[in-house]
Amino acid sequence: MVKASKEEIEAIKEFFIKNYKNAKTELKYKNLYELLVSVMLSAQCTDKRVNMITPSFFKKYPNIDSLAKADLDEVRELIKTCSFFNNKAKNLINMAKSVKEKYNGEIPLDEKELVKLPGVGRKTAHVVMIEYLGANLMAVDTHVFRVAHRLGLSDAKTPEKTEEDLKKAFKDHLDIIHQGMVLFGRYICTAKNPKCNECELQKYCKSKESFKAGS
C-alpha cells in the first residue's frame, strides 16, 4: 500500500480540524454515566440503534446506583435489540457495581482506571475521554480504520496498531480528528459505494481506483 507523505498527512489533518472542529458523538447523553452506558452499548452496534434503546433504559436506570441493583433479565429485555445484548447486560450491571464498590459511585475519568471496569476496553475508554474531556487520544472503530487505510495513514492489520500509526502521524488535536474520521467514514467514505465525488480528500486517497464504480 502507498503510504501518505508528510505533506499529505498535514493536509489531511488540516481538513479534519477545519471541517470537524465542533464534531461530537451522535450518541445522545446528558451526563458521564449516560455517555459510558451508551458507548458500551454501541460496540458493534449503530449509534442510531443505541439512541432508540437508551431513553427507556435511562428512565428505568437513571444512575449508577439503580443500575448496580438491576435485575439481569430486565436489563436484557431493555437492550435485546442491541448486538451481543446478553454480554452487554452482564457488563453494564457489573460495571455499575464496580463503580460503586471501588470508586465510591463516581465513574473514574482516567484511562487506567476506566479499563478496569467490566465491559470497558481501551476503545470505549478513549471514546468516553475524547467526548467528555476532549482528551488528546485516538480511538479506532470500523469507520476510523477504513478511512485511515484508504488515505494511506496506516497499513496495520489491527485497530491497536492503526491507533499507534494515527497518533504518530497527527500527534495533537487527536480528539477532533477522531470525531471527524468517524463522521467522515459514516457519511462520505462509506464501506460500500463511498461518495467519492463529494470527497474533498479524494486526491489523497490511495484506494480511489477501487471505488470509481461507486463514485
HELIX and SHEET records of a PDB file:
HELIX    1   1 LYS A    6  ASN A   19  1                                  14    
HELIX    2   2 LEU A   32  LEU A   41  1                                  10    
HELIX    3   3 ASP A   47  LYS A   60  1                                  14    
HELIX    4   4 ILE A   64  ALA A   68  1                                   5    
HELIX    5   5 LEU A   72  LEU A   78  1                                   7    
HELIX    6   6 PHE A   85  TYR A  103  1                                  19    
HELIX    7   7 GLU A  111  LEU A  114  1                                   4    
HELIX    8   8 ARG A  122  LEU A  133  1                                  12    
HELIX    9   9 THR A  142  ARG A  150  1                                   9    
HELIX   10  10 PRO A  159  PHE A  170  1                                  12    
HELIX   11  11 LEU A  174  TYR A  187  1                                  14    
HELIX   12  12 CYS A  196  GLU A  198  5                                   3    
HELIX   13  13 GLN A  202  TYR A  204  5                                   3    
HELIX   14  14 LYS A  208  GLY A  214  5                                   7    
END                                                                             
